[in-house]
Amino acid sequence: MRIDPINTTFAGEVSGIDITRPISDAEVAFIEAGMARHAVLVFHDQALTDDAQRDFSRRFGPLEAASGGHVTTAADRRLPVDMQDASNLDQHQRPLARDDRRRMFNLGNRLWHSDSSYRPVTARYSLLSGRIVVNDGGRTEFADMRAAYDALDDATKTEIEDLVCEHSLMFSRGALGFTELTEAERAMFEPVRHRLVRTHPVSGRKSLFLSAHAGTIVGWPVPEARAFLRDLNEHATQRRFVYSHAWKPNDFVIWDNRATMHRVTRFDESQIRDMRRTTVAGIAA
Ligand SMILES: [Fe+2]
């Protein structure tokens, strides 16, 4: 098993392992170490079933349940509750209609974000399996929030060191004009607070904990906070900090939400794009 760096600062391509079968403790440790270093790992030719994906993912910790993170009702779910549906499909495997509420909500994934930053306990790893991929667009792009932090000037680093942001799905969806939420959804999407600068527990590196879900900075006027967060996002998503993944069938990608942001790029949504995510929950800060 080996990891070849993809970009100068982060992302690695893994070869020499079959993750569709049970993996050893040594392989788990190798992947953990690779994640601490590269933050994004790409595996090819992994024809996973849902069960195999969940079994592999659980080797890195308990899985996060999908509840509370979307507007899809239980009856409309396509996947088990401990998998997140990153496809453009309904429960009958058909592409969602253009004006389908679930599709409009999912368009929030086109904005740079960290998965589950709107939860009190944010996500550790996200693990995404490309079951049916599209040839044109539909990439997943990653930005290295450690390199982005390192590149800030000292005055900015000092200014942001102790800032706390509020994150909510209402902020990321509101940014795209998706504001029609039920009372129950508003209650479910109540903002949570996270530090803007985080230190990674394994690598010890500091990173910017940015996300489209971040909408305010505690103690700041809202427009000033949003303008500053935009500046930071613009800085952090410069192409020099970005790896853009073009999917091949049965690619499998793991990313560390504590060290990266990501987004999906536009694609022809009349095509089927079946992507299934498992998420390893973080540890309460
Ligand atoms: Fe995401």
Boltz pocket constraint, residues with backbone or C-beta under 6 A from the ligand:
constraints:
  - pocket:
      binder: B
      contacts: [[A, 109], [A, 113], [A, 114], [A, 115], [A, 262]]
      max_distance: 6.0
